[in-house]
């Protein structure tokens, strides 16, 4: 990133004719007369100013830019420019600059002299953020080109483009707050949470050594009260540390202090949280928390309680564990959108993810440990690290980046970590070896490696790469292993929304078990290859058809048809095709469910079924009538006939006759929506016509249209010819 410069009030310079260097040393500076003198004074190569010292650190003078090279200077990184008139040093007075240029260094240095512009530990190199000024008296044309019509004017540039502009004088606190916001956006998490401590004007050192901590008031919440005491001690210690170190290392000191804090969950218990303590301990900090929301009368909550307390003991010193009584804290539970009890969330900062797994002790501990791993952020790996990771992880998401990748890209990437807890590992790399292995030619790029097999996120536009919901939706389609084991916790995710080739295996026959898994995975990989190839062919056919239309329109010189042809969008996604997944289930453990649902006896041998959970139907035989077995050939011969529309093999159902009719109708409506809508409208019209006729007949009476006369019989007196007196 780059930096920006500020302008100080011109009146101060005129009255005192005295300037303060950005490092705080006061010196006499003659005001140049005429454009030539101004140009002379603004030439950074000719400026004889000596660096000033703040907190013992030598800080270079404010850089003064030349109008003729202004655009070239600000084209890289962030620049905060001060543009003023009739004032040679158009930077803020040194007290305003000092906090940002000396208390903002993010990295440690081995010595004070190491804090130079060329050092990797320097403020400029870490943030790529620069301060500079431009004298509009000397370089009037440059100021006019950038539409500077009032003084002082502050402009923030990013890679040569104007981002923000302010006019008029600004106080020290406003400028410091603005710069801190920009630095935090460039390097999230690198700035002190409460901002830097600002020195008084004219001082050459920070006020950290004179700040006295004011004891915090007692909180009615005992938990918050105890933490307040801890924070009091930690703050006092941190203040002493700042006094002994340079102000350029404040950010590092804040980081070190946080690492030296008391570990989370120090006594190994689940803390009862209130509205107040939840706000102070969870939502306003970056500390991770595992929290359950419950009601005392809830039987499921009562059953969970022993495992929850045991988990808290197991996570002592590792992860904060809490609980909220929703009967007592109804407003808090409403804000969290708790809809049932118990509800469990993992929190980190202002974000959260719901835990929807099993509630056994092992399941809770496994999830919590994965949350701690992913919650620490996206890990960097090189080629060797990735190879080691492949030996332990079945699914790995890899984010490739280069030097042009922006902070906004990394911020969007970090948002994905919580949603991946318990599903897959997310890492980032700039390794050329890995880029060559996975054939990466554009950056940034996201892919998933499952058993070494890559699948790519196809959207490449920057806005699509930063679209959190779109990226996460794609991740959900590929974050399962190629051949996962079906369990109670993942059954809904595996079985819903697609056809599933389910191998019913038995661990008791170890040789057959290993061979069957290998055969099913081989079939899965071959099917995925075929589907990918078919998708690419279909997309290419659509592109060829578009090109033919364009060429035809050009041959006819039909501009209207040409615009229409060029406007055709190739909208095809792999998700539009029938999705097929693969999994296996322990037939011995789930023997009863398999027998009652599919009528299969596991003891008779290993079998394979193709299940359609959405329509409650399945296939367990091939086209020849033989059972489907865990064989690559058997699976690949049967699967295309099942995927065909309509299927070429009759399915079996897991429901009764009446339910079958319902699911068949629902399936038909999804497959042929317009036909279904037409039939539905036709039925409504038929019912309306029938009902209207029924009502009309009812109003017409029981005579069917004959006249009825009181006291007489028949049609007009019975139809007789005699006279009636």
C-alpha positions, 0 to 999 in steps of 0.5 A, spaced: 500 500 500 502 507 499 501 513 504 498 520 503 500 527 506 497 532 510 497 540 510 497 544 516 494 551 516 497 556 512 496 562 517 501 558 523 506 558 518 505 566 516 505 568 523 510 564 526 514 563 520 516 557 524 515 550 521 516 543 525 519 537 522 514 531 522 519 528 527 517 534 532 524 538 532 522 545 531 526 549 526 526 556 522 524 556 515 524 562 510 518 562 506 520 562 499 519 568 494 516 567 487 515 560 483 522 559 482 524 559 490 518 555 491 520 550 486 527 550 489 524 548 496 519 543 494 525 539 490 525 533 495 532 532 492 534 539 495 531 539 501 536 539 507 532 538 512 534 533 517 530 527 520 527 529 527 526 524 533 520 521 536 521 516 542 528 515 540 526 513 533 529 517 527 523 519 522 525 522 515 522 529 513 515 529 509 516 528 502 515 534 497 512 532 490 514 535 484 508 537 479 511 534 473 512 527 476 506 527 481 502 522 477 508 517 476 509 518 484 502 516 486 501 511 481 503 505 486 500 504 493 496 509 497 498 516 498 495 521 502 497 528 499 496 535 502 495 540 497 496 548 500 498 554 497 503 560 500 506 555 505 512 551 503 512 545 508 504 543 506 504 537 511 501 537 518 504 540 524 509 534 526 504 533 532 499 531 528 504 526 523 508 523 529 502 518 532 501 515 525 509 515 523 512 513 529 507 509 533 504 505 527 510 500 525 507 493 525 513 489 525 519 488 530 526 491 528 532 489 531 535 496 532 532 503 532 536 504 525 533 498 522 526 503 521 528 505 514 524 506 508 528 500 505 527 496 511 521 490 510 519 492 518 518 499 516 511 503 516 511 504 508 513 497 506 508 494 511 502 498 509 505 501 502 502 507 505 505 514 504 505 521 506 507 527 502 505 534 500 505 538 494 506 546 493 500 549 489 504 555 489 510 552 485 506 547 481 499 551 480 498 547 473 498 540 477 493 542 482 489 545 477 489 538 473 487 535 479 481 540 481 484 543 487 481 550 488 481 551 496 486 550 501 488 546 504 486 540 501 487 533 503 486 527 498 487 520 498 490 516 492 490 509 491 494 506 485 493 513 482 486 514 483 483 519 487 479 515 493 477 521 498 478 528 498 477 533 504 478 541 504 479 545 510 483 544 517 482 538 521 484 537 528 489 531 530 484 526 533 480 526 526 486 525 522 488 520 526 482 516 526 481 517 519 488 514 518 487 508 522 481 506 519 485 506 512 491 502 515 486 497 518 482 496 512 489 495 508 492 490 514 486 487 518 487 486 525 494 490 525 492 496 528 491 497 536 483 496 537 483 503 541 487 507 536 494 510 538 495 514 544 496 521 541 502 526 544 501 533 545 503 538 540 510 540 541 512 533 544 518 529 542 515 523 546 509 519 547 505 520 553 504 512 555 509 513 561 504 518 564 497 515 563 494 512 569 489 507 569 482 509 572 479 503 575 473 500 572 467 500 575 464 494 578 460 490 574 453 487 576 455 481 572 461 477 576 464 474 570 465 481 567 467 484 573 473 478 574 475 480 567 475 487 568 480 486 574 484 482 569 484 487 563 486 492 569 492 488 570 494 487 563 493 494 561 498 496 567 503 491 564 502 493 557 503 501 559 510 499 562 512 496 556 510 501 552 514 506 556 520 502 555 520 501 548 519 505 542 512 508 539 514 505 533 513 498 536 506 499 539 502 495 534 507 489 536 507 490 543 499 490 543 500 483 539 505 481 544 500 483 550 494 479 547 499 473 546 501 473 554 494 474 556 491 469 560 489 463 556 481 462 554 477 458 559 482 458 565 478 454 570 475 449 565 467 450 565 462 453 561 460 460 563 453 463 564 452 469 560 448 475 560 446 480 555 451 485 558 457 479 559 455 477 552 456 483 549 463 485 552 466 478 552 463 475 545 461 480 540 466 486 541 472 481 541 476 477 537 476 471 542 473 465 539 467 462 543 463 455 543 456 457 546 449 453 547 443 456 548 438 452 552 431 452 556 431 449 563 425 445 562 428 442 555 429 435 556 434 435 550 438 440 553 438 436 560 441 430 556 446 435 553 448 438 560 453 433 562 457 432 555 457 440 555 460 441 562 465 435 560 467 438 554 468 445 557 473 441 562 477 438 556 477 445 553 481 448 559 486 453 556 484 452 549 477 455 548 472 459 551 465 455 553 459 459 555 451 458 555 445 462 555 439 461 559 433 463 554 428 463 559 432 469 563 435 472 557 429 472 552 432 478 548 439 476 547 436 469 544 431 473 540 437 477 537 441 471 535 435 468 532 434 461 536 428 457 534 429 451 538 433 448 544 438 447 544 442 451 539 449 451 539 453 456 535 461 458 534 462 465 535 469 469 533 468 477 533 462 479 530 461 472 526 458 466 528 456 459 525 451 454 527 453 447 530 448 442 527 452 435 528 451 430 534 451 432 541 456 426 544 462 428 547 467 426 542 463 430 536 463 436 540 470 436 542 472 434 535 468 440 532 471 445 537 478 443 535 477 444 528 474 450 530 480 452 533 484 450 527 480 454 522 478 460 527 486 462 527 485 464 520 487 462 513 494 458 513 499 459 508 503 453 505 508 451 500 509 445 496 512 441 501 507 443 506 501 442 502 504 435 500 504 433 508 497 436 508 494 431 503 496 425 507 492 427 513 486 431 509 481 428 504 479 435 502 483 441 501 481 448 498 487 452 496 487 459 494 492 462 489 495 469 490 500 473 487 503 480 489 497 484 485 492 480 490 489 486 494 487 486 501 479 486 499 481 479 496 484 477 503 478 479 507 473 476 503 477 469 504 477 470 511 470 470 511 469 463 509 473 460 514 468 459 519 463 456 514 468 451 513 469 448 520 468 441 520 468 440 513 474 442 509 481 445 510 482 452 507 489 454 505 493 460 501 499 459 497 503 463 492 508 457 490 510 457 483 511 449 484 503 448 486 501 453 481 505 449 475 502 442 478 495 445 478 496 449 472 494 456 475 495 462 470 490 467 473 490 470 480 487 470 485 484 463 483 480 458 488 480 450 487 479 444 491 483 438 491 480 432 493 484 426 493 489 430 489 484 431 484 482 438 483 476 442 481 476 449 480 471 455 482 470 457 475 468 465 476 474 469 475 472 476 475 474 480 482 467 481 484 465 474 483 471 472 487 469 476 493 462 474 493 462 470 499 455 467 498 457 465 491 463 462 493 460 458 499 455 456 495 460 452 490 464 450 496 458 446 499 457 442 492 465 440 493 467 440 500 465 432 501 470 427 500 469 423 493 467 417 497 465 419 504 462 415 510 454 416 511 453 417 518 447 420 522 451 427 522 452 428 515 446 423 512 442 429 510 447 433 507 450 427 503 443 424 501 439 430 499 438 434 492 442 428 488 442 421 486 447 417 491 451 411 489 451 408 496 455 402 498 453 397 503 459 394 506 461 391 512 468 392 516 467 385 518 470 382 512 476 386 511 479 384 505 472 385 501 471 392 505 478 395 502 477 392 495 469 394 495 471 401 497 477 402 492 472 399 486 466 404 488 471 410 488 474 408 482 467 408 479 466 415 482 472 418 479 471 415 472 463 418 472 466 425 474 471 425 468 465 423 464 460 428 466 466 434 466 467 432 459 460 432 457 459 439 460 465 442 457 462 439 450 455 442 451 458 449 453 463 448 447 457 447 442 453 453 445 459 457 444 460 454 437 452 456 435 453 463 438 459 464 433 455 461 427 450 466 429 455 472 429 458 470 422 452 469 419 450 476 421 456 479 419 456 476 412 449 479 411 451 485 414 445 485 419 447 490 425 441 488 429 442 481 428 449 482 430 448 485 436 443 480 438 448 474 437 453 478 441 448 479 446 447 471 447 450 469 454 452 462 455 449 460 461 450 453 463 452 450 470 455 444 472 449 444 477 444 444 472 445 437 470 443 431 474 448 431 480 450 424 482 454 423 489 458 417 492 458 414 499 458 408 503 455 406 509 457 401 515 452 395 513 453 392 520 452 398 524 446 400 520 443 393 519 436 395 522 435 401 518 438 398 511 433 392 512 427 396 513 428 401 508 431 397 502 429 390 504 437 388 504 440 383 508 447 385 509 449 378 511 448 376 504 453 380 502 455 387 500 451 391 495 450 397 492 444 401 491 442 408 487 438 412 492 433 418 490 432 421 497 428 427 494 423 422 491 423 416 496 425 411 491 431 407 489 434 402 484 438 396 487 438 391 480 442 392 474 438 392 467 439 384 467 435 384 473 442 382 477 443 386 484 448 392 483 455 390 487 461 394 489 464 393 482 466 399 477 463 395 471 456 394 475 456 401 477 458 404 471 453 400 467 447 401 471 448 409 473 447 412 466 440 408 465 438 411 472 440 418 470 436 418 464 429 421 463 425 417 464 429 412 467 430 406 463 430 401 470 424 401 474 425 404 481 423 401 487 420 406 493 421 406 500 414 409 502 407 406 501 402 407 495 399 413 497 405 417 498 408 414 492 403 418 488 404 424 491 412 424 490 411 422 483 407 428 482 412 432 485 417 429 481 413 430 475 412 438 476 419 439 477 421 435 471 416 439 467 414 445 470 410 448 464 406 442 463 404 441 470 402 448 471 398 447 464 395 441 467 393 445 474 390 450 471 386 446 466 383 442 473 381 449 476 377 451 470 374 444 470 372 444 477 369 451 476 365 449 470 362 443 474 361 447 480 357 452 476 353 447 473 351 444 479 349 451 483 345 452 477 341 446 477 340 446 484 337 453 484 332 451 478 329 446 483 327 438 482 322 439 476 328 439 471 325 445 467 317 443 468 312 448 470 309 447 477 302 449 479 300 449 486 294 444 487 295 441 480 298 435 477 302 434 471 304 439 466 299 444 465 294 440 469 297 434 467 296 435 460 289 433 460 284 435 454 278 436 459 276 443 462 277 444 469 271 448 473 
